[in-house]
Amino acid sequence: MACLAGGTGAALAAPQSRVGNAPIQVSADRLLVEDKQNRATYSGNVEVKQGDLTITAQKVVIQADARTVERVVATGNPVRLNQLNRRGEGRQLVYEPQRQVITLSGNAHVWQDQNEVTGERIVYYVQQQRTEVSSEGQGRVKSIFYPKQGEAAAPGGTAPSP
């Protein structure tokens, strides 16, 4: 989902994802289909895969019209996301395949290699490779960036800007 850019606090400039128009594959312990509502509810050890994106959760609700998956809502404690060298977790993940937007919320945490960012809500715009991280109330957005192997740390212990 997210890639962390070093040094500047900007979150996310990733290797190009292979999600795109790949088929969405779902496996779970149970499935309930509600045709009139265009909804499928998967529960128990749910795994959703599309290209290099994998989502695991206890429950996933997929809203779709006759031809297109419009929205995937995953919940769990936590729901997990893996893509390339990135991983994330939170209490809820909303994926909108047509817009290529992934929203992780509820104590959201994303890692790329050792680098990490946390907030109440992390929104990743896949096509633009852009991320917005926010927190509510007294909460704060936090990031940790590590220098690449062989790079000296800048004064104050932060990685030099690219």
Buried (B, 14 or more C-beta within 10 A) or exposed (E): BBBBBBBEBEBBBBEEBEBEEBEBEBEBEEBEEEEEEEBBBBBEEBBBBBBBBBBBBBBBBBBBEEEEBEBBBBBBEBBBBBBBEBBBBBBBBBBBBEEBBBBBBBBBBBBBEEBBBBBBBBBBBBEEBEBBBEBEEEEEBEBEBBBEEEEEEEEEEBBEEE
